[in-house]
């Protein structure tokens, strides 16, 4: 019997709780389901414990925007712009800026 992606990712995190990519993938998988609270918990974990993982900012920001949490989304996207700027990651920084601009004021 094949495992679902959710099962695989949860097992991976059980074995390696600090696996950044597995946690990120799980947050994405959950964000596309009815488990928004669970998805946000994983995004929060990454933002607080692995703040240098720049991909999280875009996905967490757009997730919050879809949830109607626009002010929080703006803060996350703005922080991501700072982080990617410090990293010299201009492509990610421009994607974050575009997402922030689309949210407006």
DRENVEX-256375 format. One record per residue: residue in one letter; x, y, z of N, C-alpha, C in turn. Coordinates in Angstrom, 2 decimals. Layout:
r aa A | n_x X | n_y Y | n_z Z | ca_x X | ca_y Y | ca_z Z | c_x X | c_y Y | c_z Z
...
//
This chain:
r aa X | n_x 0.83 | n_y -1.18 | n_z 0.00 | ca_x 0.00 | ca_y 0.00 | ca_z 0.00 | c_x 0.88 | c_y 1.25 | c_z 0.00
r aa X | n_x 0.54 | n_y 2.20 | n_z -0.84 | ca_x 1.31 | ca_y 3.43 | ca_z -0.94 | c_x 0.86 | c_y 4.43 | c_z 0.10
r aa X | n_x 1.83 | n_y 5.14 | n_z 0.62 | ca_x 1.53 | ca_y 6.18 | ca_z 1.59 | c_x 1.11 | c_y 7.45 | c_z 0.86
r aa X | n_x 0.26 | n_y 8.22 | n_z 1.50 | ca_x -0.07 | ca_y 9.52 | ca_z 0.93 | c_x 1.09 | c_y 10.47 | c_z 1.21
r aa X | n_x 1.12 | n_y 11.58 | n_z 0.49 | ca_x 2.16 | ca_y 12.59 | ca_z 0.75 | c_x 2.09 | c_y 13.07 | c_z 2.19
r aa X | n_x 0.87 | n_y 13.27 | n_z 2.68 | ca_x 0.69 | ca_y 13.72 | ca_z 4.06 | c_x 1.30 | c_y 12.73 | c_z 5.04
r aa X | n_x 1.02 | n_y 11.46 | n_z 4.86 | ca_x 1.57 | ca_y 10.42 | ca_z 5.74 | c_x 3.09 | c_y 10.40 | c_z 5.67
r aa X | n_x 3.61 | n_y 10.45 | n_z 4.45 | ca_x 5.07 | ca_y 10.43 | ca_z 4.28 | c_x 5.72 | c_y 11.62 | c_z 4.97
r aa X | n_x 5.16 | n_y 12.81 | n_z 4.77 | ca_x 5.75 | ca_y 14.02 | ca_z 5.37 | c_x 5.65 | c_y 14.00 | c_z 6.89
r aa X | n_x 4.54 | n_y 13.52 | n_z 7.41 | ca_x 4.40 | ca_y 13.43 | ca_z 8.87 | c_x 5.39 | c_y 12.44 | c_z 9.45
r aa X | n_x 5.58 | n_y 11.32 | n_z 8.81 | ca_x 6.56 | ca_y 10.33 | ca_z 9.27 | c_x 7.97 | c_y 10.90 | c_z 9.21
r aa X | n_x 8.27 | n_y 11.63 | n_z 8.15 | ca_x 9.59 | ca_y 12.24 | ca_z 8.01 | c_x 9.84 | c_y 13.20 | c_z 9.16
r aa X | n_x 8.84 | n_y 14.04 | n_z 9.48 | ca_x 9.00 | ca_y 14.99 | ca_z 10.58 | c_x 9.07 | c_y 14.31 | c_z 11.94
r aa X | n_x 8.38 | n_y 13.20 | n_z 12.08 | ca_x 8.46 | ca_y 12.47 | ca_z 13.35 | c_x 9.89 | c_y 11.98 | c_z 13.56
r aa X | n_x 10.53 | n_y 11.55 | n_z 12.49 | ca_x 11.91 | ca_y 11.07 | ca_z 12.59 | c_x 12.93 | c_y 12.20 | c_z 12.65
r aa X | n_x 12.64 | n_y 13.30 | n_z 11.94 | ca_x 13.56 | ca_y 14.45 | ca_z 11.89 | c_x 12.76 | c_y 15.74 | c_z 12.02
r aa X | n_x 12.45 | n_y 16.16 | n_z 13.24 | ca_x 11.61 | ca_y 17.34 | ca_z 13.46 | c_x 12.17 | c_y 18.64 | c_z 12.88
r aa X | n_x 13.48 | n_y 18.71 | n_z 12.68 | ca_x 14.08 | ca_y 19.94 | ca_z 12.14 | c_x 14.31 | c_y 19.89 | c_z 10.64
r aa X | n_x 13.70 | n_y 18.93 | n_z 9.95 | ca_x 13.83 | ca_y 18.84 | ca_z 8.50 | c_x 13.03 | c_y 19.98 | c_z 7.87
r aa X | n_x 13.73 | n_y 21.02 | n_z 7.49 | ca_x 13.09 | ca_y 22.24 | ca_z 6.99 | c_x 12.23 | c_y 21.97 | c_z 5.78
r aa X | n_x 12.77 | n_y 21.27 | n_z 4.80 | ca_x 12.00 | ca_y 21.06 | ca_z 3.58 | c_x 10.76 | c_y 20.20 | c_z 3.83
r aa X | n_x 10.87 | n_y 19.18 | n_z 4.65 | ca_x 9.71 | ca_y 18.33 | ca_z 4.94 | c_x 8.62 | c_y 19.14 | c_z 5.64
r aa X | n_x 9.02 | n_y 20.00 | n_z 6.56 | ca_x 8.04 | ca_y 20.83 | ca_z 7.28 | c_x 7.39 | c_y 21.82 | c_z 6.31
r aa X | n_x 8.19 | n_y 22.41 | n_z 5.44 | ca_x 7.69 | ca_y 23.34 | ca_z 4.44 | c_x 6.70 | c_y 22.63 | c_z 3.51
r aa X | n_x 7.07 | n_y 21.46 | n_z 3.04 | ca_x 6.20 | ca_y 20.68 | ca_z 2.15 | c_x 4.90 | c_y 20.30 | c_z 2.86
r aa X | n_x 4.99 | n_y 19.96 | n_z 4.13 | ca_x 3.79 | ca_y 19.61 | ca_z 4.90 | c_x 2.89 | c_y 20.84 | c_z 5.05
r aa X | n_x 3.47 | n_y 21.99 | n_z 5.34 | ca_x 2.67 | ca_y 23.22 | ca_z 5.45 | c_x 1.95 | c_y 23.50 | c_z 4.14
r aa X | n_x 2.64 | n_y 23.33 | n_z 3.02 | ca_x 2.01 | ca_y 23.55 | ca_z 1.72 | c_x 0.89 | c_y 22.56 | c_z 1.48
r aa X | n_x 1.16 | n_y 21.30 | n_z 1.77 | ca_x 0.14 | ca_y 20.26 | ca_z 1.58 | c_x -1.10 | c_y 20.56 | c_z 2.41
r aa X | n_x -0.90 | n_y 20.94 | n_z 3.65 | ca_x -2.02 | ca_y 21.25 | ca_z 4.53 | c_x -2.74 | c_y 22.53 | c_z 4.12
r aa X | n_x -1.99 | n_y 23.48 | n_z 3.56 | ca_x -2.62 | ca_y 24.75 | ca_z 3.18 | c_x -3.58 | c_y 24.57 | c_z 2.02
r aa X | n_x -3.42 | n_y 23.49 | n_z 1.28 | ca_x -4.32 | ca_y 23.20 | ca_z 0.16 | c_x -5.43 | c_y 22.24 | c_z 0.57
r aa X | n_x -5.63 | n_y 22.12 | n_z 1.86 | ca_x -6.66 | ca_y 21.22 | ca_z 2.38 | c_x -7.56 | c_y 22.01 | c_z 3.32
r aa X | n_x -8.35 | n_y 21.29 | n_z 4.04 | ca_x -9.24 | ca_y 21.92 | ca_z 5.02 | c_x -8.56 | c_y 22.08 | c_z 6.38
r aa X | n_x -7.26 | n_y 21.94 | n_z 6.43 | ca_x -6.51 | ca_y 21.94 | ca_z 7.70 | c_x -5.69 | c_y 23.22 | c_z 7.86
r aa X | n_x -6.32 | n_y 24.37 | n_z 7.71 | ca_x -5.62 | ca_y 25.64 | ca_z 7.73 | c_x -4.86 | c_y 25.88 | c_z 9.04
r aa X | n_x -5.45 | n_y 25.50 | n_z 10.16 | ca_x -4.78 | ca_y 25.73 | ca_z 11.45 | c_x -3.48 | c_y 24.93 | c_z 11.52
r aa X | n_x -3.53 | n_y 23.70 | n_z 11.03 | ca_x -2.34 | ca_y 22.86 | ca_z 11.03 | c_x -1.26 | c_y 23.43 | c_z 10.11
r aa X | n_x -1.68 | n_y 23.91 | n_z 8.95 | ca_x -0.72 | ca_y 24.50 | ca_z 8.01 | c_x -0.04 | c_y 25.70 | c_z 8.65
r aa X | n_x -0.84 | n_y 26.56 | n_z 9.28 | ca_x -0.26 | ca_y 27.76 | ca_z 9.88 | c_x 0.72 | c_y 27.41 | c_z 10.99
r aa X | n_x 0.46 | n_y 26.39 | n_z 11.75 | ca_x 1.38 | ca_y 25.98 | ca_z 12.82 | c_x 2.76 | c_y 25.64 | c_z 12.24
r aa X | n_x 2.79 | n_y 24.98 | n_z 11.10 | ca_x 4.07 | ca_y 24.63 | ca_z 10.48 | c_x 4.75 | c_y 25.86 | c_z 9.88
r aa X | n_x 3.97 | n_y 26.75 | n_z 9.26 | ca_x 4.56 | ca_y 28.00 | ca_z 8.77 | c_x 5.16 | c_y 28.80 | c_z 9.92
r aa X | n_x 4.44 | n_y 28.89 | n_z 11.03 | ca_x 4.95 | ca_y 29.63 | ca_z 12.19 | c_x 6.25 | c_y 29.01 | c_z 12.71
r aa X | n_x 6.29 | n_y 27.69 | n_z 12.77 | ca_x 7.49 | ca_y 27.00 | ca_z 13.22 | c_x 8.68 | c_y 27.41 | c_z 12.35
r aa X | n_x 8.48 | n_y 27.37 | n_z 11.05 | ca_x 9.58 | ca_y 27.72 | ca_z 10.14 | c_x 9.98 | c_y 29.18 | c_z 10.28
r aa X | n_x 9.02 | n_y 30.05 | n_z 10.38 | ca_x 9.32 | ca_y 31.49 | ca_z 10.50 | c_x 10.09 | c_y 31.80 | c_z 11.77
r aa X | n_x 9.78 | n_y 31.09 | n_z 12.84 | ca_x 10.46 | ca_y 31.38 | ca_z 14.10 | c_x 11.77 | c_y 30.60 | c_z 14.27
r aa X | n_x 11.82 | n_y 29.38 | n_z 13.77 | ca_x 13.01 | ca_y 28.55 | ca_z 14.01 | c_x 13.97 | c_y 28.46 | c_z 12.83
r aa X | n_x 13.48 | n_y 28.75 | n_z 11.64 | ca_x 14.35 | ca_y 28.74 | ca_z 10.46 | c_x 14.07 | c_y 29.97 | c_z 9.60
r aa X | n_x 14.28 | n_y 31.16 | n_z 10.19 | ca_x 13.91 | ca_y 32.40 | ca_z 9.51 | c_x 14.71 | c_y 32.66 | c_z 8.23
r aa X | n_x 15.80 | n_y 31.96 | n_z 8.03 | ca_x 16.59 | ca_y 32.16 | ca_z 6.82 | c_x 16.02 | c_y 31.39 | c_z 5.62
r aa X | n_x 15.05 | n_y 30.53 | n_z 5.85 | ca_x 14.45 | ca_y 29.75 | ca_z 4.76 | c_x 13.44 | c_y 30.65 | c_z 4.04
r aa X | n_x 13.92 | n_y 31.32 | n_z 3.01 | ca_x 13.16 | ca_y 32.41 | ca_z 2.40 | c_x 11.87 | c_y 31.98 | c_z 1.72
r aa X | n_x 11.77 | n_y 30.77 | n_z 1.24 | ca_x 10.55 | ca_y 30.32 | ca_z 0.55 | c_x 9.33 | c_y 30.39 | c_z 1.47
r aa X | n_x 9.55 | n_y 30.25 | n_z 2.75 | ca_x 8.45 | ca_y 30.26 | ca_z 3.70 | c_x 7.70 | c_y 31.59 | c_z 3.67
r aa X | n_x 8.40 | n_y 32.68 | n_z 3.51 | ca_x 7.76 | ca_y 33.99 | ca_z 3.59 | c_x 6.70 | c_y 34.18 | c_z 2.51
r aa X | n_x 7.01 | n_y 33.80 | n_z 1.30 | ca_x 6.04 | ca_y 33.94 | ca_z 0.21 | c_x 4.83 | c_y 33.06 | c_z 0.47
r aa X | n_x 5.07 | n_y 31.79 | n_z 0.75 | ca_x 3.96 | ca_y 30.86 | ca_z 0.94 | c_x 3.13 | c_y 31.22 | c_z 2.18
r aa X | n_x 3.78 | n_y 31.58 | n_z 3.27 | ca_x 3.05 | ca_y 31.95 | ca_z 4.49 | c_x 2.25 | c_y 33.24 | c_z 4.26
r aa X | n_x 2.86 | n_y 34.20 | n_z 3.57 | ca_x 2.17 | ca_y 35.45 | ca_z 3.28 | c_x 0.95 | c_y 35.26 | c_z 2.40
r aa X | n_x 1.10 | n_y 34.49 | n_z 1.34 | ca_x -0.05 | ca_y 34.26 | ca_z 0.46 | c_x -1.11 | c_y 33.40 | c_z 1.14
r aa X | n_x -0.66 | n_y 32.48 | n_z 1.99 | ca_x -1.61 | ca_y 31.67 | ca_z 2.76 | c_x -2.46 | c_y 32.58 | c_z 3.65
r aa X | n_x -1.81 | n_y 33.48 | n_z 4.38 | ca_x -2.53 | ca_y 34.40 | ca_z 5.26 | c_x -3.49 | c_y 35.28 | c_z 4.47
r aa X | n_x -3.06 | n_y 35.74 | n_z 3.31 | ca_x -3.93 | ca_y 36.57 | ca_z 2.48 | c_x -5.18 | c_y 35.80 | c_z 2.07
r aa X | n_x -5.02 | n_y 34.53 | n_z 1.70 | ca_x -6.17 | ca_y 33.71 | ca_z 1.32 | c_x -7.11 | c_y 33.49 | c_z 2.51
r aa X | n_x -6.55 | n_y 33.53 | n_z 3.72 | ca_x -7.35 | ca_y 33.36 | ca_z 4.93 | c_x -8.02 | c_y 34.67 | c_z 5.36
r aa X | n_x -7.77 | n_y 35.74 | n_z 4.63 | ca_x -8.34 | ca_y 37.04 | ca_z 4.98 | c_x -7.54 | c_y 37.78 | c_z 6.03
r aa X | n_x -6.36 | n_y 37.30 | n_z 6.33 | ca_x -5.52 | ca_y 37.90 | ca_z 7.37 | c_x -4.47 | c_y 38.80 | c_z 6.70
r aa X | n_x -4.97 | n_y 39.84 | n_z 6.04 | ca_x -4.14 | ca_y 40.68 | ca_z 5.17 | c_x -3.06 | c_y 41.46 | c_z 5.92
r aa X | n_x -3.35 | n_y 41.98 | n_z 7.10 | ca_x -2.34 | ca_y 42.72 | ca_z 7.85 | c_x -1.17 | c_y 41.81 | c_z 8.23
r aa X | n_x -1.49 | n_y 40.62 | n_z 8.70 | ca_x -0.44 | ca_y 39.66 | ca_z 9.03 | c_x 0.34 | c_y 39.26 | c_z 7.79
r aa X | n_x -0.37 | n_y 39.10 | n_z 6.68 | ca_x 0.28 | ca_y 38.73 | ca_z 5.42 | c_x 1.29 | c_y 39.80 | c_z 5.02
r aa X | n_x 0.89 | n_y 41.06 | n_z 5.13 | ca_x 1.80 | ca_y 42.16 | ca_z 4.78 | c_x 3.07 | c_y 42.12 | c_z 5.62
r aa X | n_x 2.91 | n_y 41.86 | n_z 6.91 | ca_x 4.07 | ca_y 41.82 | ca_z 7.81 | c_x 5.02 | c_y 40.68 | c_z 7.43
r aa X | n_x 4.46 | n_y 39.52 | n_z 7.14 | ca_x 5.29 | ca_y 38.37 | ca_z 6.77 | c_x 6.02 | c_y 38.64 | c_z 5.45
r aa X | n_x 5.29 | n_y 39.17 | n_z 4.47 | ca_x 5.91 | ca_y 39.46 | ca_z 3.18 | c_x 7.00 | c_y 40.52 | c_z 3.32
r aa X | n_x 6.75 | n_y 41.55 | n_z 4.12 | ca_x 7.75 | ca_y 42.60 | ca_z 4.34 | c_x 8.99 | c_y 42.03 | c_z 5.01
r aa X | n_x 8.79 | n_y 41.16 | n_z 5.98 | ca_x 9.95 | ca_y 40.53 | ca_z 6.64 | c_x 10.72 | c_y 39.67 | c_z 5.64
r aa X | n_x 10.00 | n_y 38.97 | n_z 4.78 | ca_x 10.66 | ca_y 38.17 | ca_z 3.74 | c_x 11.48 | c_y 39.02 | c_z 2.79
r aa X | n_x 10.99 | n_y 40.21 | n_z 2.49 | ca_x 11.74 | ca_y 41.13 | ca_z 1.63 | c_x 13.06 | c_y 41.50 | c_z 2.30
r aa X | n_x 13.01 | n_y 41.75 | n_z 3.61 | ca_x 14.23 | ca_y 42.06 | ca_z 4.37 | c_x 15.21 | c_y 40.88 | c_z 4.33
r aa X | n_x 14.70 | n_y 39.69 | n_z 4.62 | ca_x 15.55 | ca_y 38.50 | ca_z 4.68 | c_x 16.20 | c_y 38.21 | c_z 3.33
r aa X | n_x 15.39 | n_y 38.24 | n_z 2.27 | ca_x 15.95 | ca_y 37.95 | ca_z 0.95 | c_x 16.91 | c_y 39.03 | c_z 0.50
r aa X | n_x 16.67 | n_y 40.27 | n_z 0.94 | ca_x 17.61 | ca_y 41.34 | ca_z 0.64 | c_x 18.95 | c_y 41.10 | c_z 1.30
r aa X | n_x 18.93 | n_y 40.65 | n_z 2.56 | ca_x 20.16 | ca_y 40.34 | ca_z 3.27 | c_x 20.89 | c_y 39.17 | c_z 2.62
r aa X | n_x 20.15 | n_y 38.26 | n_z 2.03 | ca_x 20.74 | ca_y 37.10 | ca_z 1.38 | c_x 21.21 | c_y 37.40 | c_z -0.04
r aa X | n_x 20.80 | n_y 38.54 | n_z -0.57 | ca_x 21.13 | ca_y 38.87 | ca_z -1.95 | c_x 20.30 | c_y 38.08 | c_z -2.95
r aa X | n_x 19.16 | n_y 37.58 | n_z -2.51 | ca_x 18.29 | ca_y 36.77 | ca_z -3.35 | c_x 17.28 | c_y 37.69 | c_z -4.02
r aa X | n_x 17.71 | n_y 38.33 | n_z -5.11 | ca_x 16.89 | ca_y 39.34 | ca_z -5.76 | c_x 15.63 | c_y 38.78 | c_z -6.40
r aa X | n_x 15.69 | n_y 37.56 | n_z -6.91 | ca_x 14.51 | ca_y 36.96 | ca_z -7.52 | c_x 13.41 | c_y 36.76 | c_z -6.47
r aa X | n_x 13.76 | n_y 36.13 | n_z -5.36 | ca_x 12.78 | ca_y 35.90 | ca_z -4.30 | c_x 12.28 | c_y 37.23 | c_z -3.75
r aa X | n_x 13.18 | n_y 38.18 | n_z -3.62 | ca_x 12.79 | ca_y 39.49 | ca_z -3.10 | c_x 11.76 | c_y 40.16 | c_z -4.03
r aa X | n_x 11.97 | n_y 40.05 | n_z -5.33 | ca_x 11.01 | ca_y 40.67 | ca_z -6.26 | c_x 9.66 | c_y 39.96 | c_z -6.23
r aa X | n_x 9.65 | n_y 38.64 | n_z -6.04 | ca_x 8.40 | ca_y 37.90 | ca_z -5.93 | c_x 7.63 | c_y 38.30 | c_z -4.67
r aa X | n_x 8.36 | n_y 38.48 | n_z -3.59 | ca_x 7.73 | ca_y 38.92 | ca_z -2.34 | c_x 7.18 | c_y 40.34 | c_z -2.49
r aa X | n_x 7.94 | n_y 41.20 | n_z -3.14 | ca_x 7.48 | ca_y 42.58 | ca_z -3.34 | c_x 6.22 | c_y 42.61 | c_z -4.20
r aa X | n_x 6.19 | n_y 41.79 | n_z -5.23 | ca_x 5.01 | ca_y 41.71 | ca_z -6.10 | c_x 3.79 | c_y 41.26 | c_z -5.29
r aa X | n_x 3.96 | n_y 40.23 | n_z -4.46 | ca_x 2.85 | ca_y 39.75 | ca_z -3.63 | c_x 2.39 | c_y 40.83 | c_z -2.65
r aa X | n_x 3.34 | n_y 41.55 | n_z -2.09 | ca_x 3.00 | ca_y 42.64 | ca_z -1.17 | c_x 2.25 | c_y 43.75 | c_z -1.90
r aa X | n_x 2.72 | n_y 44.12 | n_z -3.08 | ca_x 2.06 | ca_y 45.15 | ca_z -3.87 | c_x 0.63 | c_y 44.74 | c_z -4.23
r aa X | n_x 0.44 | n_y 43.47 | n_z -4.53 | ca_x -0.89 | ca_y 42.99 | ca_z -4.89 | c_x -1.87 | c_y 43.07 | c_z -3.72
r aa X | n_x -1.35 | n_y 42.98 | n_z -2.50 | ca_x -2.22 | ca_y 43.12 | ca_z -1.32 | c_x -2.68 | c_y 44.55 | c_z -1.13
r aa X | n_x -1.89 | n_y 45.49 | n_z -1.60 | ca_x -2.25 | ca_y 46.90 | ca_z -1.45 | c_x -2.20 | c_y 47.33 | c_z 0.02
r aa X | n_x -2.82 | n_y 48.47 | n_z 0.27 | ca_x -2.82 | ca_y 49.00 | ca_z 1.65 | c_x -4.00 | c_y 48.52 | c_z 2.38
//
